[in-house]
Amino acid sequence: MGGIWVDTEQLLERLTALTQGNAPQEQIMKLKEDIVEKNVGLVISTAKKFLHSGEPLDDLIQAGYIGLLNAVYNFDLSRGARFSTYATLLIQGEIRHYIRDRHTTIRIPQWLQKLNGDIQAAEERFYKEYGHLPTISELSEALNIEEEGIREALKARDAVTYISIDEQRRKEDPQPGEIDVSKIRSKHREDFPLEYRIKIASAIEKLSELQQKVVQDLFYTGKSQAQIGAEIGVSQRQISRIKKGVLDSLKRELQGE
């Protein structure tokens, strides 16, 4: 096993040299693939430690493989950490995420997942600047969200954290309370309050995948109806009808009809 890690570290040093020397991209990609192949055994051995989750070993390996890929493509040799330690953390993280995602009983809306991502980013910025994690009050000011709204949003994080990795313990997992979306609103006045943005995001998430794509392409990407129709394989007239149906649906949803 020791020899494998020596080979991996040597390959990583070569990869760093190639990257800094502006080597051909094909050569760099080949070297990264070699590093991945040399460490597949780490994925398998790590995945076996999660067999108590009740998930098939092959599925756990597939999840862990994603973590290995992330480790190889993001590892920074200059930080002084061992690749094996870094890779193991990412492999374990992907496997845990896979297990919890498979067994969560509470659907977390995309807008709420993004909001929790914003909260986490704010926590990281605060810690980097002040050396300690922020209080609810400090998060409230930093993100312009009512304190009770921050607490409600954090319930979504709890909903995932509470899910046990162990199959037997999952039967006894506590359930966080219902999330009161009405409490998640802007703390200070702004032109486009958070509660309005949440209403729109919630309404969009109820659309079909095709309708969401049309919304994304028309209003966010700026594509024309003709361009979208060509990509999907339908006429511009059909895109126009989809657009009208989307706008009617959003109007009814936002008006509470």
BAFI-3210 file (N, C-alpha, C; in Angstrom, 3 decimals, decimal comma, padded with zeros to 6 digits):
// residues 257
n [1|2|3|4|5|6|7|8|9|10|11|12|13|14|15|16|17|18|19|20|21|22|23|24|25|26|27|28|29|30|31|32|33|34|35|36|37|38|39|40|41|42|43|44|45|46|47|48|49|50|51|52|53|54|55|56|57|58|59|60|61|62|63|64|65|66|67|68|69|70|71|72|73|74|75|76|77|78|79|80|81|82|83|84|85|86|87|88|89|90|91|92|93|94|95|96|97|98|99|100|101|102|103|104|105|106|107|108|109|110|111|112|113|114|115|116|117|118|119|120|121|122|123|124|125|126|127|128|129|130|131|132|133|134|135|136|137|138|139|140|141|142|143|144|145|146|147|148|149|150|151|152|153|154|155|156|157|158|159|160|161|162|163|164|165|166|167|168|169|170|171|172|173|174|175|176|177|178|179|180|181|182|183|184|185|186|187|188|189|190|191|192|193|194|195|196|197|198|199|200|201|202|203|204|205|206|207|208|209|210|211|212|213|214|215|216|217|218|219|220|221|222|223|224|225|226|227|228|229|230|231|232|233|234|235|236|237|238|239|240|241|242|243|244|245|246|247|248|249|250|251|252|253|254|255|256|257]
n.u [000,826|002,004|003,747|002,024|001,066|003,458|003,969|001,721|002,118|004,407|003,450|001,686|003,444|004,699|002,484|001,951|004,247|003,927|001,587|002,357|004,229|002,911|002,114|000,836|-002,732|-003,807|-001,818|-001,761|-004,367|-004,197|-002,359|-003,769|-005,820|-004,327|-003,601|-006,103|-006,772|-004,822|-005,751|-008,201|-008,543|-008,582|-011,073|-012,735|-012,016|-012,778|-015,517|-016,438|-016,503|-018,910|-020,915|-022,762|-024,749|-026,709|-026,883|-026,140|-022,872|-021,690|-023,042|-022,216|-019,514|-019,579|-020,512|-018,411|-016,375|-016,829|-016,024|-013,284|-012,533|-013,029|-011,095|-008,659|-008,787|-008,819|-006,810|-004,193|-000,900|000,844|-000,153|000,697|-000,599|-001,299|-002,150|-003,671|-005,038|-006,598|-008,095|-009,499|-011,218|-012,895|-013,989|-015,377|-017,171|-018,760|-019,953|-021,430|-023,166|-024,563|-025,899|-027,525|-029,025|-030,479|-032,195|-033,577|-036,541|-037,785|-038,500|-036,385|-036,771|-035,281|-034,693|-034,460|-032,341|-030,371|-030,465|-029,543|-027,001|-026,058|-026,115|-024,197|-021,934|-021,754|-021,205|-018,665|-017,217|-017,430|-016,117|-013,554|-012,861|-013,244|-012,552|-014,282|-017,455|-020,472|-023,211|-026,796|-028,006|-025,971|-025,720|-028,212|-028,059|-025,973|-027,041|-029,422|-031,895|-034,679|-034,210|-035,746|-036,285|-033,800|-033,477|-035,566|-034,732|-032,423|-033,463|-033,779|-031,198|-030,834|-032,633|-031,309|-028,954|-029,847|-030,305|-029,309|-026,302|-026,175|-028,131|-029,911|-030,145|-031,418|-034,116|-034,800|-034,307|-034,592|-037,114|-036,931|-038,822|-041,666|-041,034|-041,568|-042,264|-043,234|-041,957|-039,504|-038,101|-037,175|-035,108|-034,523|-035,760|-035,975|-035,704|-036,583|-037,953|-037,036|-039,093|-040,754|-039,105|-038,829|-041,436|-041,676|-039,596|-040,509|-042,863|-041,832|-040,451|-042,499|-043,200|-043,024|-040,115|-039,536|-040,937|-039,536|-037,040|-037,612|-038,286|-035,808|-034,120|-035,374|-035,705|-033,450|-031,124|-031,450|-032,100|-033,667|-037,078|-037,032|-034,437|-034,566|-036,586|-035,309|-033,287|-034,726|-036,291|-038,795|-041,406|-041,266|-043,724|-044,815|-043,126|-043,889|-046,471|-045,925|-044,592|-046,686|-048,384|-046,752|-046,497|-049,163|-049,569|-047,718|-048,781|-051,259|-050,327|-048,855|-050,837|-052,283|-054,367]
n.v [-001,206|001,190|001,738|002,470|004,953|006,403|006,402|007,819|010,363|011,103|011,241|013,344|015,441|015,559|016,271|018,822|020,139|019,930|021,384|023,940|024,389|024,809|022,594|020,431|020,086|017,555|015,849|016,509|015,757|012,989|012,245|012,882|011,006|008,690|008,979|008,804|006,123|004,733|005,046|003,890|001,714|002,868|004,063|001,796|000,465|002,416|002,645|000,155|000,470|001,613|-000,214|-000,848|000,923|-000,123|000,203|-000,921|-002,215|-001,599|000,759|002,467|002,598|003,855|006,384|007,177|007,293|009,638|011,452|010,877|011,709|014,470|015,042|014,537|016,408|018,794|018,963|020,530|020,609|022,338|022,997|021,243|019,045|015,493|013,579|011,259|011,619|013,883|012,962|010,820|012,142|013,537|011,428|010,014|012,043|012,289|009,777|009,765|011,880|010,742|008,587|009,933|011,520|009,588|008,703|010,761|012,108|014,429|016,805|019,190|022,345|023,785|026,533|026,869|025,246|026,691|029,043|028,129|027,551|030,120|031,013|029,346|030,188|032,798|032,296|031,167|033,315|035,106|033,715|033,597|036,266|037,128|035,044|033,416|031,651|033,177|034,634|034,041|036,515|038,059|036,792|037,404|040,182|040,252|038,944|040,172|039,080|038,236|037,239|035,045|033,944|033,027|030,955|029,254|028,566|027,149|024,796|023,191|022,373|020,842|018,798|017,195|016,598|015,097|012,551|009,307|007,483|004,817|001,944|000,726|002,647|004,692|004,291|005,424|008,069|011,508|013,904|017,042|020,069|021,355|023,586|026,970|028,903|031,471|032,990|033,544|036,231|039,524|041,553|044,272|047,053|046,633|046,849|044,547|042,406|039,544|037,697|037,940|037,049|034,407|033,472|033,590|031,852|029,470|029,091|028,715|026,307|024,506|024,134|022,170|020,289|021,020|023,445|024,926|025,050|026,662|029,049|029,606|029,893|031,964|034,182|034,370|033,505|034,792|033,916|033,642|032,849|031,353|030,261|028,629|026,860|025,558|024,212|022,450|021,171|021,896|024,010|027,641|028,726|026,842|027,148|029,699|029,200|027,592|029,444|031,265|029,607|029,123|031,703|032,213|030,195|030,902|033,342|032,606|031,083|032,944|034,700|033,185|031,555]
n.w [000,000|000,784|-001,329|-003,362|-002,536|-002,597|-005,355|-006,204|-005,035|-006,397|-008,995|-008,675|-008,147|-010,599|-012,108|-011,123|-012,006|-014,781|-015,138|-014,324|-016,245|-018,559|-020,159|-022,822|-022,882|-023,252|-022,291|-019,596|-018,822|-019,263|-017,306|-014,992|-015,197|-014,844|-012,170|-010,964|-011,619|-010,178|-007,635|-007,254|-005,614|-003,078|-003,048|-003,085|-000,676|001,165|000,633|001,508|004,213|004,675|004,442|006,361|005,933|004,413|001,730|-001,631|-002,376|-004,874|-005,602|-003,581|-004,164|-006,654|-005,889|-004,218|-006,070|-007,449|-005,525|-005,500|-008,070|-007,797|-005,888|-007,249|-009,326|-007,998|-006,138|-004,347|-004,343|-003,088|-000,635|001,248|002,349|002,578|-000,250|000,036|002,448|001,904|-000,317|000,822|002,608|000,794|-000,647|001,369|002,033|-000,310|-000,371|002,024|001,434|-000,698|000,570|002,447|000,753|-000,532|001,422|002,610|003,914|003,642|001,287|000,054|-001,212|-004,176|-004,042|-001,341|-000,714|-002,033|-000,538|001,920|001,096|000,679|003,305|004,460|003,035|003,983|006,651|006,401|005,317|007,452|009,488|008,437|008,510|011,181|012,868|014,262|014,292|013,057|014,947|015,067|014,895|013,738|011,271|010,305|009,871|008,015|005,797|005,376|006,318|008,268|011,694|012,624|010,217|009,366|011,207|010,432|007,841|008,446|009,387|007,206|006,732|009,007|008,443|006,657|008,021|010,188|009,195|009,579|008,869|009,354|008,752|010,621|012,647|011,342|011,554|013,909|013,677|014,547|013,608|012,102|012,719|010,824|008,116|008,217|005,763|005,515|007,400|006,432|005,351|004,124|006,203|006,293|004,406|000,888|-002,718|-004,073|-002,269|-000,249|000,309|-001,902|-003,920|-003,137|-003,497|-006,289|-007,064|-005,913|-007,361|-009,935|-009,591|-009,548|-012,132|-015,176|-016,382|-019,017|-019,229|-017,313|-018,522|-020,747|-019,444|-018,216|-020,473|-021,940|-020,146|-018,539|-019,868|-022,253|-024,800|-028,039|-029,027|-031,346|-031,296|-029,006|-029,773|-031,905|-030,545|-028,916|-030,733|-031,724|-033,086|-033,392|-032,817|-031,083|-028,902|-028,184|-027,316|-025,108|-023,531|-022,998|-021,536|-019,324|-018,197|-017,546|-015,672|-013,672|-012,920|-011,813|-009,662|-008,147|-007,461|-005,830|-006,677]
ca.u [000,000|002,867|004,289|000,996|001,027|004,669|003,743|000,722|002,737|005,328|002,628|001,142|004,529|004,857|001,319|002,169|005,281|003,352|000,610|003,091|005,032|002,038|002,168|-000,404|-003,855|-003,975|-000,825|-002,217|-005,546|-003,745|-001,718|-004,848|-006,483|-003,432|-003,709|-007,403|-006,706|-003,973|-006,389|-009,517|-008,556|-008,953|-012,527|-013,349|-011,815|-013,583|-016,927|-016,750|-016,745|-020,278|-021,861|-023,816|-025,801|-027,751|-026,802|-025,270|-021,473|-021,418|-023,554|-021,341|-018,265|-019,846|-020,566|-017,061|-015,552|-017,000|-015,154|-011,899|-012,344|-012,926|-009,808|-007,582|-008,883|-008,759|-005,746|-003,134|000,279|001,555|-000,712|001,436|-001,395|-001,132|-003,275|-004,517|-005,910|-007,538|-008,987|-010,381|-012,260|-013,846|-014,684|-016,338|-018,209|-019,672|-020,720|-022,419|-024,165|-025,380|-026,762|-028,535|-029,913|-031,340|-033,113|-034,268|-038,001|-038,262|-037,990|-035,914|-036,840|-033,998|-034,417|-034,067|-030,979|-029,490|-030,429|-028,622|-025,658|-025,694|-025,849|-022,906|-020,891|-021,644|-020,517|-017,251|-016,621|-017,371|-015,065|-012,260|-012,567|-013,254|-011,991|-015,315|-018,681|-021,400|-024,461|-027,977|-028,194|-024,957|-026,115|-029,392|-027,609|-025,122|-027,828|-030,675|-033,005|-035,134|-033,587|-036,591|-036,154|-032,549|-033,739|-036,402|-033,900|-031,479|-034,158|-033,519|-029,889|-031,059|-033,375|-030,328|-027,990|-030,442|-030,399|-028,186|-025,647|-026,460|-029,477|-030,750|-030,379|-032,300|-035,487|-035,016|-033,888|-035,571|-037,551|-037,033|-040,167|-042,030|-040,417|-042,553|-041,678|-043,705|-041,050|-038,259|-038,347|-036,124|-035,097|-034,567|-036,442|-035,222|-036,583|-037,147|-037,852|-036,766|-040,332|-041,248|-038,213|-039,156|-042,699|-041,412|-038,779|-041,381|-043,776|-041,061|-040,115|-043,680|-043,333|-042,373|-038,723|-039,551|-041,334|-038,433|-035,987|-038,051|-038,128|-034,370|-033,540|-035,981|-035,596|-032,154|-030,050|-031,688|-032,250|-034,925|-037,980|-036,572|-033,264|-035,006|-037,309|-034,332|-032,582|-035,645|-036,845|-040,192|-041,530|-041,303|-045,107|-045,010|-042,428|-044,737|-047,580|-045,367|-044,334|-047,963|-048,845|-045,892|-046,861|-050,488|-049,402|-047,037|-049,729|-052,225|-049,605|-048,480|-052,060|-052,889|-055,625]
ca.v [000,000|002,352|002,021|003,148|006,358|007,041|006,612|008,881|011,647|011,423|011,643|014,666|016,400|015,699|017,005|020,232|020,662|020,046|022,474|025,209|024,524|024,970|021,387|020,195|019,668|016,103|015,221|016,745|014,919|011,589|012,068|012,872|009,706|007,708|009,138|008,243|004,667|004,214|005,217|003,261|000,842|003,678|004,208|000,509|000,215|003,393|002,295|-001,029|000,913|002,125|-001,282|-000,826|001,841|-000,882|000,461|-001,872|-001,797|-000,975|002,128|003,239|002,808|004,871|007,684|007,500|007,584|011,078|012,130|010,710|012,609|015,839|015,160|014,607|017,623|020,004|018,877|021,537|020,044|023,374|023,134|020,375|017,912|014,260|013,354|010,179|012,199|014,767|012,148|010,042|013,051|013,816|010,168|009,803|013,066|011,951|008,584|010,203|012,670|009,801|007,841|010,830|011,939|008,442|008,379|011,922|012,028|015,797|017,407|020,555|023,083|024,279|027,882|026,766|024,715|027,808|029,966|027,542|027,731|031,514|031,104|028,706|031,065|033,924|031,766|030,994|034,653|035,676|032,999|033,997|037,646|037,370|033,920|032,616|031,585|034,260|034,330|034,195|037,954|038,536|036,262|038,160|041,462|040,030|038,466|040,930|038,148|038,226|036,189|033,857|033,370|032,261|029,714|028,385|028,066|026,166|023,523|022,385|021,752|019,798|017,695|016,309|016,181|014,118|011,222|008,472|006,664|003,431|001,533|000,460|003,877|005,576|004,079|006,225|009,454|012,550|014,698|018,475|020,595|021,901|024,878|028,022|029,761|032,853|033,691|033,844|037,483|040,534|042,250|045,699|047,363|046,559|046,977|043,244|041,672|038,115|036,927|037,946|036,174|033,035|033,136|033,348|030,632|028,334|028,906|028,172|024,916|023,671|023,948|020,975|020,527|021,744|024,820|025,575|025,335|027,802|030,217|029,848|030,374|033,233|035,308|034,426|033,367|035,771|033,294|033,928|031,706|030,540|029,508|027,585|025,872|024,783|023,326|021,432|020,445|022,265|025,273|028,869|028,890|025,984|027,808|030,827|028,650|027,163|030,679|031,781|028,705|029,358|032,991|032,050|029,351|031,691|034,366|031,962|030,654|034,117|035,311|032,247|031,014]
ca.w [000,000|000,874|-002,640|-004,155|-002,157|-003,102|-006,782|-006,363|-004,726|-007,484|-010,129|-008,366|-008,335|-012,047|-012,586|-010,770|-012,900|-016,117|-015,106|-014,256|-017,459|-019,737|-020,984|-023,572|-022,050|-023,381|-021,417|-018,224|-018,611|-019,179|-016,005|-013,998|-015,317|-014,226|-010,709|-010,598|-011,708|-009,106|-006,331|-007,223|-004,432|-001,922|-003,116|-002,718|000,760|001,905|000,443|002,323|005,588|004,749|004,128|007,376|005,495|003,731|000,297|-002,351|-002,448|-006,176|-005,577|-002,696|-004,899|-007,674|-005,210|-003,771|-007,245|-007,702|-004,570|-005,955|-009,213|-007,271|-005,199|-008,238|-010,138|-007,170|-005,140|-004,444|-003,685|-002,333|000,712|002,154|002,824|001,818|-001,150|000,557|003,474|001,208|-001,141|001,705|003,097|-000,276|-000,957|002,457|001,936|-001,403|000,023|003,026|000,724|-001,475|001,488|003,019|-000,323|-000,834|002,516|003,173|003,802|003,493|000,059|000,266|-002,479|-004,676|-003,558|000,056|-000,744|-002,395|000,597|002,901|000,554|000,962|004,749|004,700|002,501|004,911|007,837|006,067|005,209|008,800|010,234|007,877|008,891|012,628|013,618|014,936|013,521|013,400|015,644|014,222|014,710|012,791|009,963|009,916|009,326|006,847|004,665|005,334|006,520|009,666|012,494|012,624|008,882|009,381|011,957|009,604|006,741|008,988|009,574|006,011|006,961|010,007|007,831|006,039|009,032|011,081|008,591|009,984|007,855|009,714|008,354|011,788|013,401|010,586|012,007|015,114|013,419|014,876|012,463|012,403|012,539|009,524|007,805|007,993|004,728|005,687|008,300|005,722|004,632|004,266|007,488|005,993|003,155|-000,354|-003,890|-004,430|-001,009|-000,287|000,286|-003,280|-004,693|-002,765|-004,160|-007,703|-007,170|-005,593|-008,489|-011,059|-009,303|-009,785|-013,571|-015,717|-016,770|-020,284|-018,944|-016,607|-019,502|-021,532|-018,567|-018,066|-021,731|-022,359|-019,211|-017,857|-020,844|-023,305|-026,114|-028,724|-029,132|-032,477|-030,849|-028,075|-030,555|-032,668|-029,616|-028,405|-031,862|-031,941|-033,801|-032,590|-032,370|-029,907|-027,798|-027,806|-026,530|-023,819|-022,781|-022,517|-020,477|-018,153|-017,595|-016,941|-014,494|-012,649|-012,461|-010,890|-008,465|-007,356|-006,947|-004,892|-007,211]
c.u [000,859|003,410|003,321|000,994|002,271|004,494|002,775|001,339|003,699|004,567|002,065|002,204|004,766|003,697|001,466|003,171|004,724|002,391|001,306|003,894|004,225|002,140|000,850|-001,506|-004,057|-003,032|-001,241|-003,408|-005,157|-003,126|-002,764|-005,593|-005,641|-003,529|-005,030|-007,332|-005,891|-004,664|-007,806|-009,639|-008,957|-010,461|-013,209|-013,227|-012,638|-015,061|-017,328|-017,040|-018,166|-021,315|-022,998|-024,950|-026,958|-027,757|-025,865|-023,852|-021,170|-021,883|-022,684|-020,020|-018,445|-019,870|-019,171|-016,133|-015,646|-016,095|-013,692|-011,606|-012,174|-011,575|-008,666|-007,607|-008,767|-007,603|-004,643|-001,933|000,976|001,036|-000,044|000,664|-001,108|-002,373|-004,225|-005,501|-007,001|-008,563|-009,976|-011,526|-013,321|-014,641|-015,755|-017,492|-019,223|-020,533|-021,788|-023,542|-025,111|-026,379|-027,874|-029,523|-030,909|-032,439|-033,801|-035,761|-038,621|-037,658|-037,622|-035,942|-035,470|-033,674|-033,952|-032,667|-029,994|-029,357|-029,490|-027,183|-025,156|-025,352|-024,484|-021,758|-020,664|-020,915|-019,018|-016,544|-016,422|-016,232|-013,677|-011,868|-012,404|-012,741|-012,991|-016,584|-019,661|-022,602|-025,615|-028,206|-027,217|-025,242|-027,300|-029,010|-026,824|-025,928|-029,135|-031,894|-033,391|-034,518|-034,423|-036,553|-034,886|-032,775|-034,571|-035,574|-032,949|-032,147|-033,933|-032,179|-030,025|-031,723|-032,438|-029,367|-028,537|-030,441|-029,144|-027,601|-025,991|-027,918|-030,403|-031,104|-031,325|-033,753|-035,827|-034,612|-034,970|-035,932|-037,633|-038,443|-040,412|-041,398|-041,507|-041,960|-042,065|-042,781|-039,737|-038,497|-037,230|-036,249|-035,232|-035,188|-035,483|-036,199|-037,282|-037,012|-037,691|-038,041|-040,946|-040,407|-038,510|-040,438|-042,480|-040,625|-039,623|-042,321|-043,060|-040,747|-041,290|-043,934|-042,662|-040,942|-038,658|-039,911|-040,215|-037,303|-036,345|-037,903|-036,658|-033,786|-034,076|-035,592|-034,247|-030,985|-030,203|-031,802|-033,604|-035,788|-037,535|-035,375|-033,663|-035,722|-036,372|-033,600|-033,463|-036,197|-038,319|-040,228|-041,530|-042,707|-045,371|-044,308|-043,253|-045,901|-047,111|-045,127|-045,626|-048,494|-048,062|-046,319|-048,227|-050,387|-048,750|-047,969|-050,716|-051,556|-049,306|-049,685|-052,802|-054,185|-055,584]
c.v [001,253|002,770|002,782|004,629|007,105|007,363|007,768|010,246|012,068|011,911|013,045|015,754|016,646|016,513|018,492|020,877|020,883|021,232|023,836|025,469|024,644|023,794|021,221|019,642|018,167|015,354|015,350|015,847|013,460|011,313|012,037|011,544|008,609|007,763|008,560|006,720|004,070|004,253|004,664|002,343|001,590|003,877|002,939|000,261|001,168|003,044|001,113|-000,659|001,429|001,059|-001,348|000,131|001,111|-000,672|-000,548|-001,329|-001,091|000,481|003,025|003,555|003,896|006,265|008,119|007,873|009,064|011,885|012,040|011,634|014,056|016,064|015,348|015,947|018,909|020,015|019,891|021,050|021,051|023,530|022,214|019,176|016,685|014,039|012,303|010,702|013,048|013,958|011,361|010,907|013,300|012,572|009,887|010,791|012,746|010,742|008,951|010,990|011,756|009,077|008,731|011,304|010,831|008,262|009,591|011,810|013,402|016,393|018,861|021,284|023,616|025,663|027,857|026,166|025,837|028,786|029,434|027,613|029,142|031,696|030,504|029,578|032,261|033,493|031,657|032,343|035,262|035,035|033,429|035,391|037,835|036,203|033,119|032,646|032,679|033,757|034,458|035,665|038,504|038,025|037,053|039,480|041,271|039,675|039,232|039,993|038,193|037,039|034,912|033,168|032,545|030,925|028,736|027,768|026,984|024,824|022,600|021,680|020,615|018,570|016,705|015,759|015,067|012,702|010,424|007,719|005,200|003,073|001,340|001,741|004,824|005,465|004,954|007,686|010,438|013,330|016,173|018,974|021,100|023,284|025,891|029,052|031,226|033,669|034,083|035,075|038,489|041,250|043,759|045,904|047,248|046,530|045,668|042,318|040,164|037,298|036,868|037,009|034,703|032,586|032,785|032,050|029,390|028,021|028,277|026,690|023,972|023,431|022,647|021,323|021,340|023,209|025,584|025,934|026,565|029,090|030,600|030,476|031,735|034,402|035,419|034,364|034,345|035,191|033,672|032,674|030,777|029,680|028,349|026,473|024,970|023,788|022,160|020,569|020,691|023,625|026,461|029,089|028,048|026,563|028,971|030,353|028,205|028,382|031,230|030,923|028,898|030,635|032,926|031,260|030,124|032,745|033,770|031,587|031,850|034,836|034,401|031,661|029,488]
c.w [000,000|-000,473|-003,513|-003,841|-002,632|-004,577|-007,014|-006,105|-005,832|-008,717|-009,911|-008,543|-009,824|-012,639|-012,310|-011,711|-014,304|-016,199|-015,120|-015,529|-018,729|-020,706|-021,749|-022,670|-022,095|-022,442|-019,952|-017,900|-018,455|-017,821|-014,896|-014,017|-014,683|-012,706|-010,211|-010,568|-010,567|-007,744|-006,261|-006,000|-003,170|-001,880|-002,628|-001,219|001,616|001,817|001,316|003,776|005,789|004,412|005,142|007,017|004,838|002,234|-000,373|-002,483|-003,762|-006,212|-004,701|-003,401|-005,954|-007,063|-004,781|-004,911|-007,625|-006,780|-004,978|-007,128|-008,749|-006,599|-006,195|-008,974|-009,320|-006,175|-005,420|-003,636|-002,788|-000,909|001,729|002,696|001,980|000,963|-000,590|001,595|002,839|000,424|-000,285|002,225|002,032|-000,658|000,097|002,365|000,854|-001,043|001,037|002,355|-000,055|-000,567|002,019|001,963|-000,658|000,201|003,145|002,917|003,602|002,228|000,336|-001,073|-002,892|-004,129|-002,109|000,176|-001,059|-001,232|001,676|002,421|000,804|002,447|005,066|004,207|003,426|006,183|007,581|005,952|006,589|009,597|009,754|008,347|010,395|013,479|014,415|014,091|013,967|014,196|014,646|013,895|013,677|011,378|009,406|009,272|008,036|005,605|004,467|005,360|007,992|010,422|012,492|011,263|008,756|010,082|011,136|008,472|007,226|009,272|008,376|006,137|007,963|009,393|007,174|007,087|009,919|010,508|008,902|008,800|008,086|009,424|009,546|012,533|012,667|011,046|013,211|014,916|013,843|013,618|012,845|012,104|011,129|009,343|007,464|007,044|004,929|006,589|007,618|004,848|004,934|005,611|007,287|004,623|001,964|-001,524|-004,243|-003,222|-001,195|-000,408|-001,112|-004,151|-004,403|-003,447|-005,617|-007,892|-006,909|-006,738|-009,674|-010,838|-009,533|-011,276|-013,998|-016,126|-018,067|-020,064|-018,240|-017,570|-020,329|-020,720|-018,461|-019,329|-022,145|-021,460|-018,505|-018,839|-021,992|-024,697|-026,718|-028,756|-030,254|-032,073|-029,944|-028,832|-031,330|-031,778|-029,176|-029,538|-032,073|-032,630|-032,839|-032,043|-031,122|-028,680|-027,287|-026,944|-025,153|-022,932|-022,195|-021,371|-019,193|-017,436|-016,921|-015,648|-013,352|-012,066|-011,467|-009,570|-007,560|-006,774|-005,998|-005,364|-007,214]
res [m|g|g|i|w|v|d|t|e|q|l|l|e|r|l|t|a|l|t|q|g|n|a|p|q|e|q|i|m|k|l|k|e|d|i|v|e|k|n|v|g|l|v|i|s|t|a|k|k|f|l|h|s|g|e|p|l|d|d|l|i|q|a|g|y|i|g|l|l|n|a|v|y|n|f|d|l|s|r|g|a|r|f|s|t|y|a|t|l|l|i|q|g|e|i|r|h|y|i|r|d|r|h|t|t|i|r|i|p|q|w|l|q|k|l|n|g|d|i|q|a|a|e|e|r|f|y|k|e|y|g|h|l|p|t|i|s|e|l|s|e|a|l|n|i|e|e|e|g|i|r|e|a|l|k|a|r|d|a|v|t|y|i|s|i|d|e|q|r|r|k|e|d|p|q|p|g|e|i|d|v|s|k|i|r|s|k|h|r|e|d|f|p|l|e|y|r|i|k|i|a|s|a|i|e|k|l|s|e|l|q|q|k|v|v|q|d|l|f|y|t|g|k|s|q|a|q|i|g|a|e|i|g|v|s|q|r|q|i|s|r|i|k|k|g|v|l|d|s|l|k|r|e|l|q|g|e]
***
